[in-house]
Amino acid sequence: MLKDQKIPIAEVYVPAKRRLTLNPQTVEQLADAILEEGQKSPIMVRHDGERYVLVEGLHRLEACRALGEDSITAILVQARKH
């Protein structure tokens, strides 16, 4: 079973390809919802040496960053083996 944990936002790396899908309106809407209700769904990251690499949850990550949060709730997943 995967467990939620708090991780520093500054340690989350977002791959360039994933950044292309960022929608500022979605970030703004999520930031409003997080302010009112808190973060409901954790982001998904994998550990890559010294940092975390974002797997899922770009808009949640950016919404929390926009709100000035230092940490975010995340689930640590294993990288896929090819």
N, C-alpha and C positions, 0 to 999 in steps of 0.2 A: 504494500500500500504506500502510495506517495503522500508525503506530508508537506503541508504549507510551511514556509519559513520566510522570515524577513531578510532581504538582502539590500545592500546599498545600491541606490540607483546609479551612482557614479561608476560602479563596477560592471554595469550591463553594457555590452557591446551590441550594437545593431548593425548587421551586415548591410552593405550598400544596396544590394538588390531588394532587401526588405523595406528599406527607407523609401523606395520609390512608391510604395503603396500607401504612404501617409496621407490622410485627409484631414486638414486643419479643422474643418467643421465637426468631424467626428470627435476629434480631440477635445474641442470646446464643449460639446454635449456631454462627453464622458466626464470631463472635469466638473461640470455642474452636478452630475449625478453622484460622483464620488464625494463632493462637498456635502451633499444632502444625506446620502445613505452609506458612505464609506465604500471601500473597494470590495465588491462582491465576489469577483472571480480573480484568482491569482494568475499571473503571467507564467509562462513556461520558459525555462532556461536550461542550458546545459553548461557544465563547467568545462572551461578550456584553459587549464593552467592557472593563470593569475586572475582571470576574469570570467564573467558569465556571458554566454552568447544567447541572445534572444531567439527563441524558437516560435513562440506565439504570444501575442498581446502587445503589439506595437502601440496601438492607440491608448491602451490603459497605462503603459509605461510613460508615454508622452504627456498624458493627462496628469499623472502624478507629478511628473517633472515640472509641468506648468504651474501646478499648485504649490511648488516649492518644497515638496516632500523629499526627505533624505533617503528613505527606504521604501520598499514595495514588497507586497506579499507575492511569493513565487513558489512554484513547484520545480524542483530540480529533476530533470529527466536525463536518461542516458543517450549519448549520440548513437545514431543508427550505424550498424556495422554493415559494410558493403561486401 
